[in-house]
Amino acid sequence: MSIPDFVTRLPNDIGGLDAGPFQRVEHPLEPWEKRCHALADVLDLRKVINTEEKRKGVEALGEGLIAKLPYYERWIVTFANIAFTKHFFTPTELADKMTEVEARFTGELA
């Protein structure tokens, strides 16, 4: 009796699976991606979110979101989910802050 893949493989564990051909393209990180990486480092340094929590958080997104979201977007969603779980802020508070920040860049802030 063999163990099904869903027991032995987590959603982002794709090593060894047939993915078909792909072309590796090097590109510089976008500024927001650099900030995301810096945020991950600071959260880890300050003992807010560690590497293991981040890994588990990405896995918790499930196969569908992992396949759909680019690498750093997975991190951002994971950081938000962990922050909600740890009661640092609520989804509504995050949405309000995002609206406020967006308004600064579009000139809509009074």
Backbone hydrogen bonds in HBPLUS format (Angstrom, degrees):
<---DONOR---> <-ACCEPTOR-->    atom                        ^
c    i                          cat <-CA-CA->   ^        H-A-AA   ^      H-
h    n   atom  resd res      DA  || num        DHA   H-A  angle D-A-AA Bond
n    s   type  num  typ     dist DA aas  dist angle  dist       angle   num
A0007-VAL N   A0004-PRO O   2.99 MM   3  5.62 156.7  2.05 117.3 124.5     1
A0008-THR N   A0005-ASP O   3.02 MM   3  5.09 117.7  2.43  97.9 113.6     2
A0009-ARG N   A0005-ASP O   2.65 MM   4  5.42 146.6  1.75 165.1 167.2     3
A0013-ASP N   A0010-LEU O   2.95 MM   3  5.23 165.4  1.97 119.9 123.6     4
A0017-LEU N   A0014-ILE O   3.11 MM   3  5.60 165.3  2.13 132.7 135.7     5
A0033-GLU N   A0030-GLU O   2.95 MM   3  5.19 125.8  2.25 104.9 119.5     6
A0034-LYS N   A0030-GLU O   3.07 MM   4  6.47 154.1  2.14 157.2 164.9     7
A0035-ARG N   A0031-PRO O   2.97 MM   4  6.29 155.4  2.04 148.4 155.4     8
A0036-CYS N   A0032-TRP O   2.90 MM   4  6.07 149.2  2.00 138.8 147.4     9
A0037-HIS N   A0033-GLU O   2.97 MM   4  6.23 157.8  2.02 146.1 151.4    10
A0038-ALA N   A0034-LYS O   2.92 MM   4  6.16 158.4  1.96 147.1 153.5    11
A0039-LEU N   A0035-ARG O   2.78 MM   4  5.98 153.9  1.85 146.9 154.5    12
A0040-ALA N   A0036-CYS O   2.97 MM   4  6.27 155.4  2.03 147.5 153.5    13
A0041-ASP N   A0037-HIS O   3.05 MM   4  6.38 156.2  2.11 147.3 153.4    14
A0042-VAL N   A0038-ALA O   2.91 MM   4  6.21 160.2  1.95 153.7 158.9    15
A0043-LEU N   A0039-LEU O   2.82 MM   4  6.00 167.4  1.83 157.8 161.2    16
A0044-ASP N   A0040-ALA O   3.02 MM   4  6.14 152.9  2.09 143.7 150.8    17
A0045-LEU N   A0041-ASP O   2.84 MM   4  6.01 164.1  1.86 149.9 155.0    18
A0046-ARG N   A0042-VAL O   2.84 MM   4  5.95 158.7  1.89 153.2 158.3    19
A0048-VAL N   A0043-LEU O   2.75 MM   5  4.97 158.8  1.79 164.7 164.1    20
A0049-ILE N   A0043-LEU O   3.24 MM   6  5.29 158.1  2.29 107.1 113.6    21
A0047-LYS N   A0044-ASP O   3.00 MM   3  4.96 158.1  2.04 105.6 111.0    22
A0054-LYS N   A0050-ASN O   2.98 MM   4  6.30 158.7  2.03 154.6 161.2    23
A0055-ARG N   A0051-THR O   2.90 MM   4  6.16 159.8  1.94 150.6 155.9    24
A0056-LYS N   A0052-GLU O   2.94 MM   4  6.14 170.9  1.95 152.4 154.8    25
A0057-GLY N   A0053-GLU O   2.76 MM   4  5.84 149.4  1.85 143.4 153.2    26
A0058-VAL N   A0054-LYS O   2.92 MM   4  6.17 152.8  2.00 149.8 155.7    27
A0059-GLU N   A0055-ARG O   3.01 MM   4  6.30 163.5  2.04 150.9 155.7    28
A0060-ALA N   A0056-LYS O   2.88 MM   4  6.07 145.2  2.00 143.0 152.8    29
A0061-LEU N   A0058-VAL O   3.03 MM   3  5.33 150.6  2.12 105.6 114.8    30
A0062-GLY N   A0059-GLU O   3.15 MM   3  5.87 155.8  2.21 116.4 122.0    31
A0066-ILE N   A0062-GLY O   3.01 MM   4  6.11 165.5  2.03 160.5 164.9    32
A0067-ALA N   A0063-GLU O   2.97 MM   4  6.01 154.5  2.03 143.9 150.1    33
A0068-LYS N   A0064-GLY O   3.09 MM   4  6.23 139.2  2.26 136.8 148.3    34
A0068-LYS N   A0065-LEU O   3.06 MM   3  4.88 120.5  2.43  90.7 106.3    35
A0069-LEU N   A0065-LEU O   2.78 MM   4  5.76 167.8  1.79 162.4 162.6    36
A0073-GLU N   A0070-PRO O   3.12 MM   3  5.38 122.6  2.46 105.2 120.3    37
A0074-ARG N   A0070-PRO O   3.08 MM   4  6.40 145.9  2.20 156.9 167.1    38
A0074-ARG N   A0071-TYR O   3.17 MM   3  5.43 128.9  2.44 100.9 113.3    39
A0075-TRP N   A0071-TYR O   3.39 MM   4  6.84 149.4  2.49 140.7 148.6    40
A0076-ILE N   A0072-TYR O   3.03 MM   4  6.35 160.7  2.07 148.6 152.5    41
A0077-VAL N   A0073-GLU O   3.05 MM   4  6.25 170.2  2.06 152.0 153.8    42
A0078-THR N   A0074-ARG O   2.93 MM   4  6.05 157.9  1.98 146.3 153.2    43
A0079-PHE N   A0075-TRP O   2.77 MM   4  6.06 159.9  1.81 158.0 163.1    44
A0080-ALA N   A0076-ILE O   3.02 MM   4  6.27 163.2  2.05 151.5 155.7    45
A0081-ASN N   A0077-VAL O   2.93 MM   4  6.17 164.8  1.95 151.7 155.9    46
A0082-ILE N   A0078-THR O   2.94 MM   4  6.14 161.7  1.97 154.7 159.1    47
A0083-ALA N   A0079-PHE O   2.90 MM   4  6.08 159.0  1.94 148.4 154.9    48
A0084-PHE N   A0080-ALA O   2.89 MM   4  6.17 152.7  1.96 153.0 160.4    49
A0085-THR N   A0081-ASN O   2.99 MM   4  6.22 161.4  2.03 146.5 151.6    50
A0086-LYS N   A0082-ILE O   2.87 MM   4  6.10 151.3  1.95 150.7 158.5    51
A0088-PHE N   A0083-ALA O   2.93 MM   5  5.23 162.5  1.97 157.0 157.4    52
A0087-HIS N   A0084-PHE O   3.03 MM   3  4.94 156.4  2.08 102.6 109.2    53
A0094-LEU N   A0090-THR O   2.99 MM   4  6.28 158.8  2.04 154.1 159.9    54
A0095-ALA N   A0091-PRO O   2.91 MM   4  6.13 161.4  1.94 148.2 153.4    55
A0096-ASP N   A0092-THR O   2.87 MM   4  6.10 159.7  1.91 151.9 157.4    56
A0097-LYS N   A0093-GLU O   3.01 MM   4  6.18 158.6  2.05 145.7 151.3    57
A0098-MET N   A0094-LEU O   2.85 MM   4  6.10 156.7  1.91 152.1 159.0    58
A0099-THR N   A0095-ALA O   2.98 MM   4  6.20 153.6  2.05 147.3 153.9    59
A0100-GLU N   A0096-ASP O   2.99 MM   4  6.24 155.1  2.05 145.5 152.4    60
A0101-VAL N   A0097-LYS O   2.88 MM   4  6.15 161.7  1.91 153.4 157.7    61
A0102-GLU N   A0098-MET O   2.88 MM   4  6.02 162.7  1.91 147.5 152.8    62
A0103-ALA N   A0099-THR O   2.95 MM   4  6.10 152.1  2.03 143.8 151.3    63
A0104-ARG N   A0100-GLU O   3.25 MM   4  6.60 140.9  2.42 140.4 149.6    64
A0104-ARG N   A0101-VAL O   3.10 MM   3  5.23 127.6  2.39  98.4 111.7    65
A0105-PHE N   A0102-GLU O   3.04 MM   3  5.34 130.1  2.30 102.7 115.4    66
A0106-THR N   A0102-GLU O   3.08 MM   4  6.38 129.9  2.35 143.3 157.6    67
A0106-THR N   A0103-ALA O   3.26 MM   3  5.04 135.4  2.48  91.1 103.1    68
A0107-GLY N   A0103-ALA O   2.92 MM   4  5.75 114.8  2.35 142.4 153.9    69
A0108-GLU N   A0103-ALA O   3.02 MM   5  4.82 140.4  2.18 136.0 140.9    70
